[in-house]
Amino acid sequence: MGQTARVSAVVWTAAGSLLAWLWLLLCQGFFWRTDVRLPRRRDPDAWPSVCVVVPARDEAAVLPAALPSLLLQDYPGRAEVFLVDDGSSDGTGDLARELARRHGGLPLTVDSPGEPPAGWTGKLWAVRHGIGLARARDPEYLLLTDADIAHAPDSLRELVAAARSGGFDVVSQMARLRVESTWERFVVPAFVYFFAQLYPFRRIGRAGTRTAAAAGGCVLLRAETAERARIPDAIRQAVIDDVALARAVKRGGGRVWLGLADRVDSVRPYPRLGDLWRMVSRSAYAQLRHNLPLLAGTVAGLALVYLVPPVAVVAGLAAGSAAASVAGGLAWLVMTGTYVPMLRYYRQPLWLAPLLPFTAFLYLLMTVDSAVQHYRGRGAAWKGRTYARPDAVPDEG
């Protein structure tokens, strides 16, 4: 009787996982598709002015591969770059000036904001300083981009054309992250896959929906919208600042678009698992609003959706339960199929797709570790700067 009950429990759990995957496949904004790229666009009659704001803290290692791509933008209108050296100890500011002298191109201003006051998290204090410098030029748009992001020569032009043509207040592209090391192959495509599952790109760009998100490495923002939404002051405590920015814009009636990039790439390497672990765990618990019931629900959900299918297959084979093996196998098959487009986007071998449960287990552990670090009082961190426990992070919902 006990054996039968255990097998029955496995069957029902596997069936629940299969139902969850069918719902995700059909009802979660087709999150698994990777064809959401810059929308249709046409060149405006007159190109608006743009100021590019680059927060940079200890970025000397990646700046030579990224900053020249901004300085050499082929943009028909007036554009200027503001690099905010946020207390770097590796000569980031001096290197930026040297790169500008060497490459020429758009005008570059390098300035430092000083230490952030209490209540500011992440890079937002540097962004605030850069926006303040830019406002003296009265730009129509701001491009907020990270110091590790390399842009194709027409990137700015295409972003502005998309914003103007579609009437968007925010146009953001998720930069293609580097995938070269073994751990990057396992973790990075899944990172974007999970993000798209949480924030389906199609819903973000659709008028009238509440779903809002942006990718902090490449955000074109209408300057008037930023001022109206009090960005970044209104989100100064947000650890996940790009999502908070998009939500603030959408709450104010603005339109937001987010999609995958074709020629906007991150040059930052994450060669070891520890590097990727820190990247994810830094903000994972903040995503759950530092809420223990949400953490418990997330862990249970990850287990049901990603871990149950392979476990059910193995348990069903061991117990001779065809129902458990079939339900688990079908759920695993749907999961694998939804991951294939992301692997293709990242030009990775498709044999990685069935291994998604292993990667999801790593993310589960990273999320739990994020909570542990929070309750140990270590708080959030950005570029070696640690903040107090962000219990006062505002409601981003």
Backbone torsions as a table, in degrees:
resi	resn	phi	psi	omega
1	MET	NA	-44.1	-179.6
2	GLY	-63.1	-40.2	178.5
3	GLN	-62.9	-42.4	179.8
4	THR	-63.2	-41.8	179.7
5	ALA	-63.4	-40.4	-179.9
6	ARG	-65.6	-42.9	178.8
7	VAL	-63.5	-41.5	178.9
8	SER	-61.7	-39.6	179.2
9	ALA	-64.1	-40.1	178.5
10	VAL	-64.5	-41.6	-179.9
11	VAL	-61.6	-48.5	-178.4
12	TRP	-65.9	-37.7	178.3
13	THR	-66.5	-41.8	177.7
14	ALA	-64.4	-38.5	177.2
15	ALA	-64.1	-38.7	176.3
16	GLY	-63.5	-39.3	177.4
17	SER	-65.0	-41.2	178.5
18	LEU	-62.6	-43.4	177.4
19	LEU	-62.0	-40.2	178.1
20	ALA	-61.0	-40.9	-178.9
21	TRP	-70.7	-35.4	176.5
22	LEU	-65.7	-37.3	176.7
23	TRP	-66.2	-45.5	179.2
24	LEU	-61.5	-39.2	-178.5
25	LEU	-62.8	-41.1	-169.8
26	LEU	-106.6	-23.5	-169.0
27	CYS	-120.0	1.9	-178.0
28	GLN	-108.5	50.8	173.0
29	GLY	64.1	23.2	-176.7
30	PHE	47.7	47.0	-175.0
31	PHE	-58.1	-25.5	-172.5
32	TRP	-79.0	-12.0	179.1
33	ARG	-79.0	144.9	-176.0
34	THR	-115.6	26.4	-178.0
35	ASP	-99.8	12.8	176.8
36	VAL	-86.1	93.4	179.6
37	ARG	-115.8	-179.5	-177.4
38	LEU	-48.9	130.9	-177.0
39	PRO	-68.5	170.7	178.5
40	ARG	-53.8	140.1	-174.9
41	ARG	-151.0	160.2	175.2
42	ARG	-141.7	154.4	-179.4
43	ASP	-65.8	134.0	176.6
44	PRO	-71.2	159.4	178.1
45	ASP	-63.6	-37.7	177.1
46	ALA	-132.2	130.0	-176.4
47	TRP	-81.0	125.1	-178.3
48	PRO	-73.7	159.8	178.1
49	SER	-77.5	146.4	-177.1
50	VAL	-135.4	137.7	170.1
51	CYS	-114.5	130.5	-179.2
52	VAL	-99.2	124.7	-178.9
53	VAL	-111.6	122.5	-176.9
54	VAL	-122.3	101.3	172.9
55	PRO	-73.6	132.8	-175.2
56	ALA	-141.6	124.3	175.8
57	ARG	-133.4	112.5	-179.4
58	ASP	54.0	58.7	-175.8
59	GLU	-115.5	20.9	-176.8
60	ALA	-60.6	-28.8	-177.0
61	ALA	-70.2	-31.8	-175.1
62	VAL	-107.2	-15.3	-174.0
63	LEU	-59.0	-41.0	-179.0
64	PRO	-61.5	-25.0	179.8
65	ALA	-90.4	-11.6	-174.2
66	ALA	-115.8	-49.9	-173.0
67	LEU	-60.5	-42.6	178.4
68	PRO	-57.7	-30.6	-179.8
69	SER	-66.7	-27.2	175.6
70	LEU	-79.8	-42.9	-178.4
71	LEU	-63.6	-29.5	-175.5
72	LEU	-100.8	24.6	177.2
73	GLN	-62.9	135.5	177.1
74	ASP	-90.0	81.6	-175.6
75	TYR	-118.0	125.5	-174.5
76	PRO	-70.8	-21.6	-177.9
77	GLY	-95.7	-170.4	178.9
78	ARG	-81.3	129.8	-179.6
79	ALA	-144.9	149.3	-177.9
80	GLU	-148.9	148.6	-177.2
81	VAL	-112.0	133.0	175.9
82	PHE	-119.9	111.3	176.6
83	LEU	-100.1	122.4	-178.3
84	VAL	-100.2	107.5	-179.9
85	ASP	-81.8	100.9	-172.2
86	ASP	-89.3	72.9	174.9
87	GLY	66.4	35.8	-178.6
88	SER	-68.4	150.0	177.4
89	SER	-114.7	6.2	-176.0
90	ASP	-114.5	15.5	178.3
91	GLY	78.0	26.6	-179.1
92	THR	-56.1	-47.0	-177.6
93	GLY	-62.4	-46.2	179.9
94	ASP	-64.2	-39.5	179.0
95	LEU	-64.7	-38.9	178.5
96	ALA	-61.4	-43.5	178.4
97	ARG	-62.9	-40.7	179.3
98	GLU	-64.7	-40.4	178.3
99	LEU	-63.8	-38.3	178.4
100	ALA	-66.2	-39.9	177.7
101	ARG	-64.6	-37.5	-175.6
102	ARG	-75.3	-40.0	-172.3
103	HIS	-100.7	-23.5	-176.3
104	GLY	69.0	-150.0	178.8
105	GLY	93.3	-142.6	-177.0
106	LEU	-64.3	149.3	176.2
107	PRO	-60.8	141.3	179.9
108	LEU	-123.0	130.3	171.3
109	THR	-115.4	129.2	176.7
110	VAL	-114.8	126.4	-178.9
111	ASP	-145.8	164.8	-179.5
112	SER	-125.0	141.3	-176.3
113	PRO	-92.8	-10.6	-171.9
114	GLY	82.1	174.7	-177.6
115	GLU	-66.5	140.6	-179.0
116	PRO	-70.8	144.2	175.3
117	PRO	-73.2	168.5	177.6
118	ALA	-59.2	142.2	177.3
119	GLY	98.5	-1.8	177.7
120	TRP	-109.4	135.1	-179.3
121	THR	-118.7	162.5	174.0
122	GLY	55.9	-142.7	-176.3
123	LYS	-93.3	6.7	-170.7
124	LEU	-66.7	-29.8	177.4
125	TRP	-64.8	-40.7	177.1
126	ALA	-66.5	-39.8	177.6
127	VAL	-61.8	-42.9	179.5
128	ARG	-58.7	-43.8	-179.4
129	HIS	-64.3	-42.3	179.6
130	GLY	-64.3	-40.5	178.1
131	ILE	-65.2	-37.8	177.2
132	GLY	-61.5	-41.8	176.8
133	LEU	-64.6	-40.7	-177.0
134	ALA	-67.1	-32.6	-175.8
135	ARG	-62.6	-24.0	176.6
136	ALA	-64.5	-21.0	178.7
137	ARG	-92.9	-6.1	179.4
138	ASP	52.6	56.2	-179.2
139	PRO	-77.5	158.2	173.9
140	GLU	-84.4	-30.1	-179.8
141	TYR	-131.2	152.4	171.9
142	LEU	-118.2	132.9	171.2
143	LEU	-106.1	111.8	176.3
144	LEU	-95.2	116.3	-176.8
145	THR	-141.3	148.1	-177.3
146	ASP	-82.0	162.2	-176.0
147	ALA	-73.7	-8.7	179.6
148	ASP	-104.8	11.1	-175.7
149	ILE	-101.5	123.0	176.6
150	ALA	-99.8	127.9	-177.0
151	HIS	-107.2	139.6	170.9
152	ALA	-63.1	156.5	-175.2
153	PRO	-56.8	-27.9	-178.4
154	ASP	-102.3	14.4	-175.3
155	SER	-59.4	-51.4	-178.2
156	LEU	-62.6	-42.4	179.3
157	ARG	-58.9	-46.0	-178.1
158	GLU	-68.5	-38.5	178.1
159	LEU	-62.5	-46.8	-179.0
160	VAL	-65.0	-42.4	179.4
161	ALA	-62.3	-38.9	179.0
162	ALA	-67.3	-41.3	-179.9
163	ALA	-65.2	-44.3	-179.2
164	ARG	-66.9	-45.5	-176.3
165	SER	-66.6	-38.6	-176.2
166	GLY	-94.3	-5.3	-178.3
167	GLY	68.4	33.8	-178.0
168	PHE	-91.4	141.5	173.8
169	ASP	-85.3	-26.8	176.5
170	VAL	-132.7	128.2	169.3
171	VAL	-124.8	118.0	-174.9
172	SER	-127.1	140.1	175.2
173	GLN	-118.7	133.6	175.1
174	MET	-80.4	108.2	-177.3
175	ALA	-58.6	145.8	175.7
176	ARG	-73.4	114.6	-178.1
177	LEU	-74.8	157.7	179.9
178	ARG	-69.6	134.9	176.9
179	VAL	-135.2	92.4	-179.5
180	GLU	-130.8	-43.2	-179.7
181	SER	-78.6	166.5	-179.8
182	THR	-58.8	-45.9	-177.7
183	TRP	-69.7	-33.7	175.0
184	GLU	-61.6	-37.9	179.1
185	ARG	-63.7	-37.6	-179.6
186	PHE	-75.7	-39.3	-166.3
187	VAL	-99.8	-39.6	-169.7
188	VAL	-67.9	-51.6	178.1
189	PRO	-58.7	-35.6	178.4
190	ALA	-66.6	-33.6	178.2
191	PHE	-58.6	-46.8	-179.8
192	VAL	-70.4	-37.9	177.7
193	TYR	-60.0	-47.4	179.3
194	PHE	-65.7	-38.8	178.2
195	PHE	-60.6	-46.0	179.8
196	ALA	-65.7	-29.9	177.1
197	GLN	-68.3	-38.8	177.6
198	LEU	-72.7	-39.2	-175.9
199	TYR	-128.3	79.4	-178.5
200	PRO	-56.5	124.1	-173.3
201	PHE	-59.4	-37.7	-178.5
202	ARG	-62.2	-37.3	-179.8
203	ARG	-71.6	-33.6	-178.1
204	ILE	-62.0	-43.8	-176.3
205	GLY	-80.9	-5.0	-176.8
206	ARG	-88.7	128.5	179.1
207	ALA	-63.8	140.8	176.4
208	GLY	90.9	-3.3	177.7
209	THR	-97.2	155.4	179.8
210	ARG	-87.9	-18.4	-177.4
211	THR	-62.8	126.5	-178.2
212	ALA	-144.8	135.9	175.9
213	ALA	-165.5	160.8	174.0
214	ALA	-143.8	168.1	176.3
215	ALA	-113.2	114.9	-168.5
216	GLY	-59.3	-19.3	-178.7
217	GLY	-72.8	-18.1	-177.1
218	CYS	-155.4	95.9	-178.4
219	VAL	-130.9	112.6	171.8
220	LEU	-92.5	122.4	-172.3
221	LEU	-127.7	130.4	175.9
222	ARG	-65.9	127.6	-174.7
223	ALA	-61.1	-39.7	178.9
224	GLU	-62.9	-38.9	177.7
225	THR	-65.2	-41.6	178.9
226	ALA	-60.3	-41.4	179.8
227	GLU	-68.5	-41.4	-179.3
228	ARG	-66.1	-37.3	-179.2
229	ALA	-88.8	2.7	179.3
230	ARG	56.1	49.0	178.3
231	ILE	-97.6	128.6	11.5
232	PRO	-99.1	1.4	-174.1
233	ASP	-56.3	-39.5	-176.5
234	ALA	-68.6	-17.1	-178.4
235	ILE	-121.2	24.2	-170.5
236	ARG	-61.4	-22.5	-179.9
237	GLN	-98.0	2.4	-176.4
238	ALA	-76.4	125.4	175.7
239	VAL	-74.3	-42.2	177.5
240	ILE	-94.0	78.8	-166.6
241	ASP	-70.5	-30.3	-177.7
242	ASP	-69.1	-40.6	177.2
243	VAL	-67.0	-41.6	179.4
244	ALA	-61.9	-39.0	178.3
245	LEU	-61.4	-47.9	-178.6
246	ALA	-63.3	-39.2	-179.9
247	ARG	-67.1	-39.3	178.5
248	ALA	-63.0	-40.4	178.9
249	VAL	-66.3	-43.8	-176.9
250	LYS	-70.1	-35.5	176.7
251	ARG	-62.4	-30.7	179.5
252	GLY	-85.2	8.6	178.0
253	GLY	92.2	4.2	180.0
254	GLY	-79.1	164.7	179.4
255	ARG	-107.2	137.1	-174.8
256	VAL	-125.4	138.2	174.3
257	TRP	-129.4	136.5	177.1
258	LEU	-138.4	135.3	177.0
259	GLY	-155.0	178.8	178.9
260	LEU	-80.2	148.1	-178.1
261	ALA	-92.3	149.4	172.8
262	ASP	-97.0	-41.8	-176.1
263	ARG	-136.6	42.0	170.3
264	VAL	-126.0	113.5	-168.8
265	ASP	-126.3	141.7	170.8
266	SER	-85.1	133.3	179.6
267	VAL	-102.2	4.9	-177.7
268	ARG	-77.4	126.7	178.4
269	PRO	-85.4	145.8	171.2
270	TYR	-128.0	71.5	-170.0
271	PRO	-69.6	-27.8	-175.1
272	ARG	-113.3	156.7	178.6
273	LEU	-59.4	-36.8	-179.8
274	GLY	-60.5	-36.5	178.5
275	ASP	-64.3	-45.1	179.2
276	LEU	-69.0	-37.0	179.3
277	TRP	-59.2	-46.4	179.7
278	ARG	-65.0	-37.4	179.4
279	MET	-60.3	-42.4	-177.3
280	VAL	-79.6	-47.1	-173.6
281	SER	-69.9	-19.9	179.7
282	ARG	-56.0	-38.0	-173.1
283	SER	-125.1	1.8	-174.2
284	ALA	-61.1	-45.3	-177.8
285	TYR	-73.9	-28.2	174.0
286	ALA	-63.1	-36.0	176.7
287	GLN	-59.1	-29.9	178.7
288	LEU	-93.3	11.9	176.1
289	ARG	59.3	30.0	177.8
290	HIS	53.3	44.2	-173.8
291	ASN	-116.8	116.3	-176.9
292	LEU	-62.9	-43.9	176.5
293	PRO	-59.6	-38.5	176.4
294	LEU	-65.1	-37.7	176.9
295	LEU	-61.9	-47.0	179.7
296	ALA	-61.3	-41.7	178.7
297	GLY	-65.7	-37.5	179.1
298	THR	-66.3	-44.5	178.3
299	VAL	-60.8	-45.3	179.0
300	ALA	-63.3	-41.4	179.6
301	GLY	-64.6	-44.6	177.7
302	LEU	-60.4	-41.1	179.5
303	ALA	-64.0	-46.2	-178.2
304	LEU	-64.2	-44.9	-172.5
305	VAL	-78.7	-42.1	-171.8
306	TYR	-104.8	-32.8	-173.7
307	LEU	-93.6	-33.4	-177.4
308	VAL	-60.9	-43.7	-176.3
309	PRO	-53.9	-53.8	180.0
310	PRO	-67.2	-35.0	178.3
311	VAL	-64.1	-40.6	179.7
312	ALA	-64.6	-39.0	178.0
313	VAL	-61.0	-48.8	-178.4
314	VAL	-66.1	-45.9	-179.2
315	ALA	-64.4	-38.7	178.7
316	GLY	-64.6	-42.0	177.3
317	LEU	-64.8	-39.9	-179.0
318	ALA	-67.7	-36.0	-176.9
319	ALA	-93.8	-2.3	-178.0
320	GLY	71.5	29.1	-179.7
321	SER	-102.4	103.5	178.9
322	ALA	-64.3	-35.9	-178.3
323	ALA	-61.6	-44.5	179.5
324	ALA	-64.7	-43.6	-178.7
325	SER	-65.5	-41.7	-178.6
326	VAL	-67.5	-46.7	-179.8
327	ALA	-62.5	-45.4	178.0
328	GLY	-64.7	-40.3	-179.9
329	GLY	-65.5	-39.9	178.0
330	LEU	-65.6	-42.2	177.6
331	ALA	-61.6	-42.4	178.9
332	TRP	-64.3	-38.3	179.4
333	LEU	-64.9	-44.5	178.1
334	VAL	-63.1	-44.0	177.8
335	MET	-57.2	-47.6	-179.3
336	THR	-61.0	-44.5	-179.5
337	GLY	-62.7	-36.9	179.9
338	THR	-72.6	-20.4	-178.5
339	TYR	-86.7	-21.8	-176.5
340	VAL	-57.2	-46.3	-179.6
341	PRO	-57.4	-37.3	179.6
342	MET	-68.4	-38.5	176.9
343	LEU	-64.2	-38.2	177.5
344	ARG	-65.7	-40.4	178.4
345	TYR	-59.4	-38.0	179.9
346	TYR	-90.2	5.1	177.0
347	ARG	57.1	45.3	-179.6
348	GLN	-109.6	155.6	-179.3
349	PRO	-64.1	140.5	-174.2
350	LEU	-73.5	-12.8	177.0
351	TRP	-66.9	-12.8	175.6
352	LEU	-72.6	-21.1	-174.7
353	ALA	-60.4	-46.8	179.2
354	PRO	-66.7	-13.5	-179.2
355	LEU	-89.1	6.8	179.7
356	LEU	-56.7	-36.3	176.5
357	PRO	-57.2	-37.0	177.7
358	PHE	-63.8	-45.5	179.0
359	THR	-64.5	-39.7	178.3
360	ALA	-62.7	-35.2	177.0
361	PHE	-64.6	-38.9	175.7
362	LEU	-61.1	-43.2	179.4
363	TYR	-65.0	-36.5	176.1
364	LEU	-59.8	-45.9	179.3
365	LEU	-65.2	-38.9	177.9
366	MET	-62.6	-39.5	179.6
367	THR	-65.8	-43.3	177.8
368	VAL	-64.1	-41.7	178.8
369	ASP	-63.4	-36.6	176.8
370	SER	-59.2	-41.7	177.7
371	ALA	-67.2	-40.3	179.4
372	VAL	-61.2	-45.0	179.3
373	GLN	-63.6	-36.1	177.8
374	HIS	-61.2	-47.8	-176.4
375	TYR	-77.9	-11.4	171.0
376	ARG	-83.7	-1.7	175.9
377	GLY	83.8	15.4	-178.0
378	ARG	-84.6	-18.8	174.3
379	GLY	61.8	-164.4	179.9
380	ALA	-89.0	162.2	-179.5
381	ALA	-145.4	150.1	173.7
382	TRP	-143.8	117.1	176.7
383	LYS	54.9	47.8	176.3
384	GLY	81.6	-3.6	177.9
385	ARG	-99.5	117.8	-177.2
386	THR	-101.9	141.7	-177.9
387	TYR	-113.9	158.8	175.8
388	ALA	-62.8	163.7	179.1
389	ARG	-51.9	122.3	-174.9
390	PRO	-81.2	56.8	-179.2
391	ASP	-65.4	-19.7	-175.7
392	ALA	-97.0	16.7	177.9
393	VAL	-58.2	128.6	-174.0
394	PRO	-69.8	156.7	175.9
395	ASP	-64.3	121.3	-178.4
396	GLU	-100.6	6.3	-173.8
397	GLY	-80.6	NA	NA
